[in-house]
Amino acid sequence: MRTELMGIAEAYDPDTRWGRAFGVVDRENYSPPLYQHRGQDIRKLEPGGRYSVATDVLSLSVGVVSHQFTARATGREVVVDTGRGRGRYEIHCHSAYFPGVGTRLDAGSTVTRNATAGESPGTGWDAPHDHFVISDYPDAAHTPSRPVYDPRPFILSALAGAAGDTARPFTPEEDDMYEQSDRDRDNAMAAKVDEIRTILYNAGLGEIRENAAAAKEGRDRITEVRDILYNAGLGEIRENVAALAKRSTGA
């Protein structure tokens, strides 16, 4: 196996380098309409295996750097034009630097490096990693309305080729892209989730209200008992003072 292809096998290894998966739904951190993780995270863990560290980002395919963007969520994006009919653009996000438009790349060539905390302008950065996006549109990584492909079959196909597998390269079909029907389906699902969340939230508020009423009743009862004890104590003190006064005067 050529050295650069060995680099791909290590850099994109599913068992050791894949992080957050494509398609994960997170309504707090991802953009509408799908609220979906639109790439496959590639990262290198430190020896202890808990935190990722910055490392070189290797090109999965032969291509040329065609675009470079800086976006709010994805930071620096390096776009590689592979010339494929479908899944033409491979986009590497949260990059430390731009290699320059027109840079030609072989499979396994260094594209850039993962950004560290001080280098990343993207709000989606949580540790050094490559948010890897594949699309027919170069701006898809920061444009939620652009359809994207699941990068994992592309990666697995490239790894098979690097290992000398004679299987044909992965060629996505139209159905592999997220289109309007997928958005409609996922929006309907998201609406149902919101409905269930509202029901549970309101049920929780009802329980909270009941608990609050019970707590107030308990506090009122404690106050009442305290007043009784306090008044009883004062009454006893008054009686004792009166008795002492009588004894001192001989009455």
C-alpha distance (Angstrom), angle and dihedral (degrees) to the residues before:
residue distance angle dihedral
M1 . . .
R2 3.81 . .
T3 3.80 115.5 .
E4 3.81 94.3 -115.5
L5 3.81 91.5 50.9
M6 3.79 89.6 50.4
G7 3.80 85.3 54.9
I8 3.81 90.5 55.9
A9 3.79 91.1 49.4
E10 3.79 90.1 55.5
A11 3.81 98.9 37.0
Y12 3.82 95.3 50.8
D13 3.81 99.9 31.6
P14 3.84 107.6 146.5
D15 3.80 94.1 -145.6
T16 3.79 98.2 51.4
R17 3.81 108.6 18.6
W18 3.79 108.6 36.8
G19 3.78 114.2 101.6
R20 3.79 128.9 169.1
A21 3.77 108.0 6.5
F22 3.76 130.3 -122.8
G23 3.80 113.2 -97.6
V24 3.81 99.3 29.5
V25 3.82 108.4 148.7
D26 3.80 117.1 -137.0
R27 3.80 115.9 163.3
E28 3.80 93.1 -170.8
N29 3.80 99.7 53.2
Y30 3.81 107.2 25.1
S31 3.79 132.1 69.5
P32 3.81 127.8 -103.3
P33 2.94 144.9 -80.6
L34 3.83 93.1 43.8
Y35 3.83 101.1 13.5
Q36 3.77 83.8 -148.1
H37 3.79 136.5 147.8
R38 3.80 98.9 -112.8
G39 3.80 98.7 -165.6
Q40 3.78 143.5 39.1
D41 3.80 114.4 -104.6
I42 3.80 114.9 -132.8
R43 3.81 115.8 -166.9
K44 3.78 142.1 156.0
L45 3.79 117.3 -130.5
E46 3.78 123.5 -142.3
P47 3.84 116.9 -110.1
G48 3.80 90.8 -90.5
G49 3.79 89.6 56.3
R50 3.81 98.0 -130.8
Y51 3.80 106.4 95.6
S52 3.78 132.6 35.7
V53 3.79 122.5 -123.8
A54 3.79 132.5 -153.5
T55 3.79 114.4 -91.0
D56 3.80 139.4 160.8
V57 3.80 116.8 -74.0
L58 3.81 111.4 -134.4
S59 3.78 126.2 -154.5
L60 3.79 112.0 -110.8
S61 3.81 92.2 -155.5
V62 3.78 143.4 21.9
G63 3.80 109.2 -87.6
V64 3.77 149.5 112.1
V65 3.81 130.4 -96.3
S66 3.80 101.9 -106.9
H67 3.81 104.5 167.7
Q68 3.79 140.1 17.3
F69 3.80 122.6 -162.8
T70 3.78 137.9 175.9
A71 3.80 112.6 -150.6
R72 3.79 134.2 179.1
A73 3.80 97.2 -116.6
T74 3.80 103.6 25.6
G75 3.80 101.3 38.5
R76 3.80 115.7 -154.4
E77 3.79 112.6 8.1
V78 3.80 121.3 -162.7
V79 3.82 111.2 -162.8
V80 3.81 119.5 -156.3
D81 3.81 117.4 -162.3
T82 3.81 106.3 -147.0
G83 3.80 95.5 177.9
R84 3.81 92.4 -126.8
G85 3.77 117.4 150.5
R86 3.80 91.4 -127.5
G87 3.76 125.0 22.8
R88 3.78 88.2 22.5
Y89 3.80 98.5 162.7
E90 3.80 125.8 59.6
I91 3.80 109.6 -165.0
H92 3.81 123.8 -161.3
C93 3.82 113.1 -162.2
H94 3.82 134.1 -168.2
S95 3.80 89.8 36.5
A96 3.80 124.1 169.8
Y97 3.81 95.6 -139.6
F98 3.81 144.3 -1.8
P99 3.83 116.5 -106.7
G100 3.81 91.6 -155.9
V101 3.80 132.6 -98.2
G102 3.80 111.0 -81.5
T103 3.81 95.1 34.0
R104 3.80 107.8 144.4
L105 3.77 117.9 -139.0
D106 3.77 136.6 -165.0
A107 3.78 121.8 -154.1
G108 3.79 103.3 -79.5
S109 3.82 95.8 22.7
T110 3.79 117.7 135.6
V111 3.80 110.1 -101.7
T112 3.81 99.9 176.7
R113 3.80 138.8 -52.7
N114 3.80 133.0 -92.1
A115 3.78 111.8 -92.9
T116 3.78 119.5 -116.9
A117 3.81 123.2 -141.1
G118 3.78 94.1 -85.5
E119 3.80 93.7 45.1
S120 3.80 101.9 48.7
P121 3.82 119.6 88.9
G122 3.82 91.5 -176.8
T123 3.79 122.5 105.6
G124 3.81 89.5 -149.5
W125 3.81 91.1 66.2
D126 3.81 112.6 110.6
A127 3.82 99.7 153.9
P128 3.82 135.0 -14.3
H129 3.81 108.0 -60.1
D130 3.79 143.4 128.9
H131 3.81 112.3 -113.0
F132 3.81 94.5 -153.7
V133 3.82 116.6 -157.6
I134 3.82 129.9 179.8
S135 3.79 121.7 -163.8
D136 3.78 145.4 138.5
Y137 3.82 87.0 -114.3
P138 3.81 123.0 69.6
D139 3.83 93.0 -146.9
A140 3.81 95.7 48.4
A141 3.81 95.7 109.3
H142 3.81 92.3 68.7
T143 3.82 98.8 26.2
P144 3.83 110.2 77.2
S145 3.81 92.7 -167.7
R146 3.82 91.2 63.1
P147 3.82 114.3 93.6
V148 3.79 116.8 -121.6
Y149 3.80 136.6 -167.1
D150 3.77 128.0 -123.9
P151 3.84 100.7 -102.3
R152 3.80 95.0 -153.5
P153 3.84 98.6 82.8
F154 3.82 89.1 48.6
I155 3.80 90.6 51.3
L156 3.80 93.8 46.6
S157 3.80 90.8 48.8
A158 3.81 91.0 51.3
L159 3.80 90.8 48.1
A160 3.80 90.3 50.6
G161 3.80 89.3 51.8
A162 3.80 91.0 48.2
A163 3.80 88.9 53.0
G164 3.81 91.0 52.8
D165 3.80 95.9 -105.2
T166 3.80 110.8 161.3
A167 3.82 93.6 -147.9
R168 3.80 113.4 125.5
P169 3.82 117.1 -98.5
F170 3.77 116.5 -91.1
T171 3.80 111.4 -92.1
P172 3.80 113.8 -172.8
E173 3.76 121.6 -138.7
E174 3.78 125.9 -139.2
D175 3.80 89.1 -99.6
D176 3.80 90.3 62.2
M177 3.81 90.7 71.1
Y178 3.78 126.5 81.0
E179 3.78 106.7 -114.7
Q180 3.81 135.2 172.2
S181 3.81 92.5 -76.0
D182 3.80 89.6 57.0
R183 3.79 90.8 48.9
D184 3.81 90.9 49.7
R185 3.80 91.1 49.2
D186 3.79 94.2 47.6
N187 3.80 92.7 44.0
A188 3.81 89.4 53.5
M189 3.80 89.4 49.5
A190 3.81 91.3 47.6
A191 3.82 90.3 50.3
K192 3.81 89.9 52.2
V193 3.80 90.7 49.4
D194 3.81 89.6 50.8
E195 3.80 90.2 50.0
I196 3.80 91.6 52.1
R197 3.80 90.9 45.0
T198 3.82 90.2 52.3
I199 3.80 91.5 50.1
L200 3.79 91.5 49.8
Y201 3.79 92.0 44.4
N202 3.78 92.9 51.1
A203 3.79 90.3 46.0
G204 3.77 88.5 51.8
L205 3.80 91.3 49.9
G206 3.80 89.8 51.5
E207 3.77 90.0 53.9
I208 3.79 90.6 46.0
R209 3.81 90.2 51.5
E210 3.81 90.8 50.8
N211 3.78 91.1 48.4
A212 3.79 90.9 47.5
A213 3.81 91.1 50.9
A214 3.80 90.5 48.9
A215 3.78 90.8 47.9
K216 3.81 91.5 50.4
E217 3.79 90.7 49.1
G218 3.79 88.7 50.2
R219 3.80 92.1 49.4
D220 3.79 90.9 48.8
R221 3.80 90.3 50.9
I222 3.81 91.7 49.4
T223 3.80 89.9 50.9
E224 3.79 90.5 49.6
V225 3.81 93.0 50.4
R226 3.80 91.2 45.2
D227 3.80 90.4 52.8
I228 3.79 90.5 49.7
L229 3.79 92.0 50.7
Y230 3.78 92.1 44.0
N231 3.77 93.1 49.9
A232 3.79 90.7 44.2
G233 3.77 89.7 52.2
L234 3.78 92.4 49.8
G235 3.79 90.3 49.1
E236 3.80 90.8 52.4
I237 3.80 91.3 47.6
R238 3.80 90.6 50.7
E239 3.83 90.9 50.8
N240 3.80 91.7 49.0
V241 3.81 92.0 48.9
A242 3.79 90.9 49.2
A243 3.83 91.3 49.9
L244 3.80 91.9 49.9
A245 3.78 90.7 48.9
K246 3.80 91.4 53.2
R247 3.81 92.9 49.9
S248 3.80 93.0 48.3
T249 3.80 92.9 52.2
G250 3.78 94.1 41.3
A251 3.76 90.5 -124.3
